[in-house]
Each structure stands twice: as C-alpha cells, then as structure tokens.
Amino acid sequence: MMTSSIEGSLLLHHTKNKGDIAATKAIADLTLKGYLILTPVVCEHLPFDFVAYKDNKCYKIPLLCHFPRGQSRLSLMRQ
C-alpha cells in the first residue's frame, strides 16, 4: 500500500514507514540506556537492523513490529 505524505509530493511505503518508526523508538530507548548504536550504511538486507554496543559487548538487534488496532508494540531479540 502506498500513501502520500502531508505535502503530497512524496510517496511512502506504509509497512516500511512502520518499521522506521519502530527502529527510531528502539534506538532512542537504547541510547537513553547508554548504548552506542551502529547502523548499516550500505546493505538493508542483513539479519539485523542495527547493532547496540555497551561495556565492550556488541548486540545484533533485529526488530519485529506488531501494530494491532492502532497500538504499537516493539519486540527486541538479542542475537
């Protein structure tokens, strides 16, 4: 499904937009908890969305997004 933005000049993919919102919330939360966030620059088809780093440990973070009935819930799974 394609939806237009407020300006009407840019089309956004609905499900990708939800994933971007979930990633932004997760990154903000982990940053507040003291993690350094590393994101891929070139490849979008990795088995994780970003890497969280803290106390000399790296955690690959894949995001699973669930949006039932207008609510948002984010599941983080450490790999």
C-alpha positions as CSV (number, residue, x, y, z in Angstrom):
1,M,0.0,0.0,0.0
2,M,1.3,3.4,-0.9
3,T,0.3,6.5,1.0
4,S,1.2,10.1,0.3
5,S,2.8,12.5,2.8
6,I,1.3,15.7,4.0
7,E,2.9,17.7,1.2
8,G,1.5,15.2,-1.3
9,S,4.8,15.2,-3.3
10,L,6.4,12.1,-1.7
11,L,5.0,8.6,-1.6
12,L,5.9,6.4,1.4
13,H,5.6,2.7,1.7
14,H,3.2,2.1,4.6
15,T,4.9,-1.0,6.2
16,K,8.4,0.4,5.7
17,N,7.3,3.5,7.5
18,K,6.1,1.5,10.5
19,G,9.4,-0.3,10.6
20,D,11.3,3.0,10.5
21,I,9.2,4.3,13.4
22,A,9.9,1.1,15.4
23,A,13.6,1.4,14.8
24,T,13.7,5.0,15.8
25,K,11.9,4.3,19.1
26,A,14.2,1.4,19.8
27,I,17.3,3.4,19.0
28,A,16.1,6.3,21.2
29,D,15.4,3.9,24.1
30,L,18.7,2.1,23.9
31,T,20.6,5.5,23.6
32,L,19.0,6.7,26.8
33,K,20.1,3.5,28.4
34,G,23.8,4.2,27.5
35,Y,24.2,2.1,24.4
36,L,26.1,3.2,21.3
37,I,24.1,2.5,18.2
38,L,25.7,1.3,14.9
39,T,23.7,1.2,11.8
40,P,24.5,-0.3,8.4
41,V,25.3,2.2,5.7
42,V,25.0,0.3,2.5
43,C,23.1,-3.0,3.0
44,E,19.5,-3.1,4.1
45,H,19.2,-6.9,3.8
46,L,21.1,-8.0,6.8
47,P,19.8,-10.4,9.5
48,F,19.7,-7.5,11.9
49,D,18.6,-3.9,11.8
50,F,21.3,-2.3,13.9
51,V,24.0,-3.1,16.5
52,A,23.9,-1.9,20.1
53,Y,27.3,-1.6,21.8
54,K,27.9,-1.2,25.6
55,D,30.6,-2.4,28.1
56,N,32.8,-3.9,25.3
57,K,29.9,-6.1,24.0
58,C,28.0,-5.9,20.7
59,Y,24.4,-7.0,20.3
60,K,22.9,-7.5,16.8
61,I,19.3,-6.2,17.1
62,P,16.6,-7.4,14.7
63,L,13.2,-5.6,15.1
64,L,9.9,-7.4,15.0
65,C,7.0,-4.9,14.7
66,H,3.4,-5.5,15.7
67,F,0.8,-2.9,15.3
68,P,-2.6,-4.3,16.4
69,R,-5.6,-2.0,16.4
70,G,-3.6,1.3,16.2
71,Q,-1.2,0.4,19.1
72,S,2.5,-0.1,18.6
73,R,4.5,-2.8,20.3
74,L,8.1,-3.5,19.6
75,S,9.9,-6.7,20.3
76,L,13.7,-6.8,20.5
77,M,15.5,-10.1,20.3
78,R,19.2,-10.3,21.1
79,Q,21.2,-12.4,18.7
